Each structure stands twice: as C-alpha cells, then as structure tokens.
Amino acid sequence: MKILSISLDPELLQLRRAALQAAGHDIVNVDSEKEAIQAVQAPESFDAVLLCHRFPGAIARQTVRLLRQSHPDTRVIYIAHLYGEWPEVEADRYIVGADGAEALVRVLQAVHA
C-alpha cells in the first residue's frame, strides 16, 4: 500500500515509516501543516492516510475534508494518544498508538480489504 503519514512529531514519523516499510508498504512522511494540505490536494493518490494525535485538530479536520474531495477512495486512519480519547476528526478507523506497529498493520490490511 502507498501510505501518507502525517504528524508534527518527527520521531513518531520515522518509527512508523520503519515499521510499515518492514511490512512492505510505501510511506511518504509529512511533518508540517502546509505540506499536509498540499499532499492531500495533489494529483498523487494514497491508499491510506495516517493522521497522528500530534497534528492539530483543526488542521486535521481540514486535511480530511480536502482529502475526501480530492481522493474519496483513500482511507483515513486516526492514531489516538490514549484509550477513551474521542478525537474530533472523522476517520474511517481509529487506533491507539500504544497498540504498536502490529496493530497498525492489521488496521491497514482491514481498510485495504
């Protein structure tokens, strides 16, 4: 799968990239609000977009809205910080970061099926 990973935390981006590349995925990391907006409006499409809890909520909502307009078939996975947290971001699936890379890979497989 081709995946766009969005976070303002470079360490989380690199960890996710390493884990998902090891699972055979192609990852593009974005670490700024401006780049995220540009990426989801660009002609290049992704199978899934990962939105990290470290990305501001208002910009995350705008990013999802623009993505749905430009690439309606792309699945959005929101990575929450804590169990019980209910983000104000509309996503196709939600996962808690502490569940680890294996859980993220399973969610990606589920949305791709």
ZASEVO-295150 format. One record per residue: x, y, z of N, C-alpha, C, O in turn. Coordinates in steps of 0.001 Angstrom, whole numbers, padded with zeros to 6 digits, always signed. Layout:
XYZXYZXYZXYZ
...
//
This chain:
+000827-001183+000000+000000+000000+000000+000877+001254+000000+001984+001263+000539
+000361+002278-000604+001016+003575-000564+000322+004390+000526-000891+004593+000479
+001098+004856+001509+000546+005473+002709+001166+006848+002930+002381+007019+002832
+000314+007822+003231+000751+009152+003640+000646+009211+005159-000436+009019+005714
+001749+009473+005828+001792+009532+007288+002019+010978+007706+003006+011602+007315
+001081+011511+008517+001110+012929+008889+001246+013073+010403+000456+012520+011168
+002265+013830+010818+002478+014128+012234+003429+015305+012341+004217+015571+011434
+003346+016002+013457+004331+017046+013733+005485+016501+014561+006402+017244+014913
+005449+015216+014872+006485+014576+015674+007384+013739+014763+006991+012651+014342
+008590+014234+014453+009463+013520+013519+009860+012126+014002+010054+011223+013188
+009982+011946+015306+010357+010635+015831+009253+009610+015556+009536+008496+015116
+008003+009983+015814+006889+009076+015525+006809+008764+014036+006552+007625+013647
+007028+009779+013206+007008+009550+011757+008055+008520+011350+007767+007612+010571
+009261+008662+011874+010332+007739+011487+010071+006325+012005+010345+005350+011305
+009549+006206+013213+009221+004874+013748+008135+004211+012901+008247+003036+012553
+007096+004957+012574+006024+004387+011742+006551+004000+010369+006209+002945+009834
+007386+004861+009805+007944+004553+008484+008720+003237+008522+008525+002374+007666
+009590+003085+009502+010409+001878+009595+009529+000637+009752+009744-000370+009077
+008550+000711+010632+007680-000447+010868+006851-000791+009639+006697-001964+009299
+006320+000223+008977+005452-000039+007822+006243-000427+006578+005762-001212+005762
+007439+000109+006423+008291-000328+005317+008689-001787+005511+008742-002547+004545
+008966-002180+006741+009300-003576+007025+008138-004499+006688+008344-005672+006378
+006922-003977+006748+005731-004754+006406+005414-004675+004911+004410-005224+004457
+006277-003986+004143+006125-003953+002697+005362-002769+002134+004986-002785+000962
+005125-001742+002939+004369-000578+002474+005296+000532+002006+006447+000619+002434
+004778+001381+001119+005479+002560+000621+004955+003749+001422+003757+004031+001395
+005843+004452+002136+005441+005506+003065+005978+006862+002626+007140+006991+002242
+005109+007872+002692+005511+009261+002498+005211+009981+003802+004062+010012+004243
+006234+010560+004425+006064+011294+005678+005854+012776+005405+006501+013356+004534
+004937+013383+006164+004689+014815+006093+004710+015344+007516+004030+014815+008396
+005506+016403+007739+005661+016913+009098+005339+018396+009247+005868+019067+010133
+004471+018900+008380+004029+020288+008529+002581+020410+008055+002104+019626+007234
+001909+021405+008592+000510+021636+008227+000393+021974+006743-000480+021453+006049
+001266+022837+006266+001234+023267+004859+001451+022076+003924+000737+021925+002933
+002430+021237+004236+002711+020061+003401+001537+019083+003400+001238+018471+002374
+000876+018935+004539-000265+018020+004622-001387+018478+003698-001950+017674+002955
-001711+019763+003742-002772+020307+002883-002392+020127+001410-003230+019742+000594
-001152+020401+001076-000689+020244-000308-000735+018780-000748-001143+018482-001871
-000325+017882+000118-000248+016461-000232-001623+015871-000541-001765+015089-001481
-002629+016239+000241-003949+015634+000018-004675+016254-001164-005648+015680-001653
-004226+017415-001636-004836+018042-002801-004083+017739-004088-004578+018022-005179
-002901+017170-003969-002075+016872-005138-002691+015740-005952-003502+014974-005433
-002313+015632-007217-002836+014538-008051-002416+013150-007560-003134+012173-007775
-001262+013062-006904-000788+011777-006390-001771+011250-005352-002208+011982-004464
-002110+009975-005477-003071+009414-004525-002395+008402-003613-001317+007887-003913
-003050+008131-002497-002573+007192-001496-003690+006214-001181-004869+006544-001308
-003318+005015-000773-004319+004039-000346-004860+004393+001033-006031+004160+001332
-003987+004963+001874-004387+005327+003227-003595+006537+003695-002470+006785+003260
-004225+007283+004600-003573+008416+005258-003623+008165+006751-004683+007872+007305
-002471+008280+007405-002388+008159+008858-002322+009559+009442-001426+010333+009105
-003257+009887+010309-003258+011176+010991-002926+010946+012459-003640+010233+013163
-001856+011546+012905-001359+011366+014267-002017+012352+015223-002362+013470+014839
-002184+011930+016460-002726+012790+017508-001862+014025+017738-002320+014989+018352
-000634+014012+017261+000272+015153+017419+000056+016217+016347+000810+017187+016276
-000965+016044+015515-001299+017004+014466-002493+017814+014952-003456+017217+015433
-002482+019146+014853-003573+019966+015375-004943+019567+014813-005095+019340+013613
-005934+019486+015706-007270+019019+015337-007913+019794+014204-008467+019188+013287
-007855+021122+014241-008499+021925+013193-007877+021649+011825-008593+021529+010831
-006571+021549+011774-005892+021270+010503-006136+019821+010086-006253+019537+008894
-006212+018911+011042-006516+017514+010717-007906+017408+010081-008081+016695+009093
-008890+018112+010642-010247+018094+010061-010245+018684+008652-010896+018153+007752
-009515+019779+008463-009417+020392+007140-008728+019437+006162-009145+019316+005010
-007693+018774+006616-006966+017824+005781-007888+016697+005323-007880+016321+004151
-008678+016162+006243-009611+015076+005897-010659+015582+004910-010967+014904+003930
-011203+016760+005162-012218+017321+004259-011664+017479+002834-012322+017100+001865
-010466+018033+002714-009848+018208+001400-009511+016871+000755-009659+016706-000456
-009064+015928+001557-008757+014594+001039-010008+013928+000478-009967+013335-000600
-011114+014024+001199-012373+013405+000745-012841+014018-000578-013450+013334-001400
-012556+015300-000780-012919+015963-002033-012015+015519-003180-012491+015253-004284
-010731+015442-002922-009751+015132-003971-009605+013640-004240-009444+013224-005388
-009662+012841-003191-009401+011395-003299-010382+010635-002396-009984+010130-001346
-011634+010549-002786-012655+009959-001902-012426+008491-001554-012987+008008-000571
-011630+007776-002319-011400+006354-002033-010280+006107-001020-010098+004980-000559
-009539+007142-000678-008446+006997+000278-009008+006813+001683-009887+007561+002110
-008503+005827+002390-008949+005549+003756-008135+006378+004745-006927+006550+004577
-008804+006890+005773-008167+007707+006799-008145+006923+008110-009169+006422+008575
-006951+006834+008689-006772+006172+009979-006231+007214+010948-005172+007801+010724
-006971+007435+012025-006544+008395+013044-005855+007628+014170-006405+006663+014700
-004653+008063+014528-003890+007424+015587-004033+008277+016848-003438+009349+016969
-004836+007772+017778-005101+008488+019030-003981+008262+020033-003189+007329+019905
-003932+009125+021023-002894+009049+022045-003287+008102+023176-002452+007333+023651
-004552+008147+023614-004998+007380+024772-006289+006631+024473-007088+007052+023637
-006476+005527+025160-007757+004824+025078-008839+005724+025650-008609+006436+026627
-010005+005693+025046-011121+006502+025507-011139+007899+024921-012134+008613+025045
-010055+008293+024286-009996+009593+023629-010883+009533+022391-010767+008603+021592
-011746+010491+022227-012602+010525+021044-012262+011783+020263-012773+012860+020571
-011411+011660+019263-010967+012836+018506-012109+013433+017681-013057+012746+017300
-011987+014702+017428-012972+015397+016604-012570+015353+015135-012814+016299+014387
-011967+014271+014739-011529+014077+013361-012288+012883+012812-012266+011802+013400
-012955+013076+011691-013713+011987+011081-012763+011096+010290-012157+011521+009306
-012651+009868+010738-011746+008916+010091-012507+007627+009797-013594+007395+010325
-011914+006800+008949-012511+005502+008646-012244+004509+009764-013071+003641+010047
-011092+004639+010396-010708+003766+011514-009913+004584+012509-009291+005588+012163
-009948+004134+013754-009194+004758+014833-008341+003682+015486-008745+002523+015580
-007163+004079+015934-006262+003155+016614-005508+003960+017667-005325+005168+017513
-005081+003312+018711-004270+003962+019740-002809+003634+019453-002450+002477+019238
-001980+004662+019452-000569+004486+019128+000129+003440+019978+001015+002739+019490
-000254+003324+021239+000386+002365+022151+000114+000912+021754+000780+000006+022254
-000848+000677+020869-001120-000688+020413+000016-001231+019555+000136-002441+019366
+000846-000335+019040+002047-000761+018332+001880-000981+016840+000795-000864+016270
+003006-001304+016247+003085-001455+014797+002235-002614+014274+001635-002509+013204
+002183-003710+015021+001410-004870+014550-000065-004514+014409-000713-004915+013442
-000595-003762+015369-001997-003342+015310-002224-002399+014140-003253-002478+013469
-001281-001517+013890-001409-000592+012763-001413-001350+011440-002201-001036+010547
-000555-002329+011312-000512-003142+010091-001840-003879+009903-002345-003960+008783
-002409-004415+010985-003704-005104+010895-004819-004150+010444-005660-004517+009623
-004818-002937+010978-005836-001952+010589-005666-001592+009112-006652-001478+008384
-004439-001417+008676-004203-001114+007257-004691-002251+006366-005286-002000+005317
-004450-003483+006765-004939-004627+005994-006461-004634+005953-007052-004951+004920
-007092-004293+007054-008558-004293+007123-009158-003220+006214-010153-003476+005535
-008571-002032+006192-009147-000982+005351-008834-001210+003877-009518-000670+003007
-007823-001993+003595-007451-002268+002213-008232-003445+001626-008317-003597+000408
-008796-004269+002498-009529-005461+002041-010819-005118+001333-011539-006015+000894
//
